[in-house]
Amino acid sequence: MNFPIVFPRKRHSKRFGRLVRSAFDIDFTAGGHDHVYQFFPGGEVWIDDAIEEKERGFVLLHKLHERNRMAEGLPYSKARNDASRREFRCRCHPDELHDALTAEGRA
């Protein structure tokens, strides 16, 4: 399943995350999804525009994996730990990132 991934346009650089923190949740950092943030549209994953381009793939993997595990019924804390392990693996083996993202539903 492919989830809509929201990356703000360049002309709004560094405003998107700030807007979410100002209007919805002051603790919003890096990104999130509808299983954690009630104000997210269903099935969407958002990535903070303050995240550097080279980091976005790893953050996206973390959020997709976490969301997918929670959709399977795993509680947030376990899904987050599992996603952190998956992200760490790909940070140590960046050549695996593309396949890992594909497996999580990112085409």
N, C-alpha and C positions, 0 to 999 in steps of 0.2 A: 504494500500500500504506500503510495506517495503522499506525504503530508506537505501542505503549503509551508514554505519556509519564508519568513519575512525578513528581508534585508532592506533597510531603508536606502533610499536613493542618496547618492553622493551629496546632492545639494542640501540634504538635511543632516549631514554628517554631525555626529555627536549630539544631536538633538533628540533622537528617538528614545534612547535609554533615559535621558534626562526627563523627557516628557512622561514616560511610564513611571519613573520614580516620583515625579511631581504629582501626577494625576491619579495613580492607582496604588503603587506600593513602593515605599521608600527603600525597601530592601532588595528591589529588583537589581540583579547584577548578572552579567554575562548573557543570560537568556532564560527562556522558560517555555512552558507549554500548558495546555489546557487542563492537565491533570494536577497541576500545582497551583496555577493562577486562575481563579474563577472568571476573571474578566477577559481571558483569552478566548477567541472564537474556537469552537470545537475543531480539533484536528490540526491546529496550527502550532508551529514552533517559531518563536521569535528569538533573534540573536541581537544583542545590544550592539549598536553601531560604534561604540567606543572600543570594542574588541578589535585588535589589529588583524589585518587580512590573513597573516600567516597563522593566526591562532583559531580562526573561525571554523575550519574543518574539524578541529579537535573538540571545540565547544559544541558544534553541531552534532557530532557523534555522541557526545555525552548526553545532550538533551534528547536526541532521538531514542537512544538506547533506554534512558530513564523513562521516557514516555511510554515506549513499547512495553517495558516490564510492568509499569503501573497499569497499563491497559489489560495486561494479563492477570492483574489482581495483586501484584506485589506491593507492599506498603512503601511509601516514599523513602524511608531510611534505607531499606534493603535495595530498592531500585537505584538509589543514588550511589550507594557503595558499589553495586555491580557496574554502574555506568562509569564510576571513577576508575575501577580496575580496567575496564575496556579502553577508556581514554588513555590511561597510563601505558597500556600495552602498545597502542598506536603511536604514542609519543616516543616510545623506545624503538618502534619499528614503523617509521612513517610510510614506508612502502606498502603497508597493509591498510592505510587509511581509506583509500578509494573503495576497496572491496568491503571494508567494514561499514562504510556509509551506505553502500548499495544494499548490503544485507539488512540494514535498518530501514530501508524504504526510500532512500535518497537516490534518485536516478542520476 
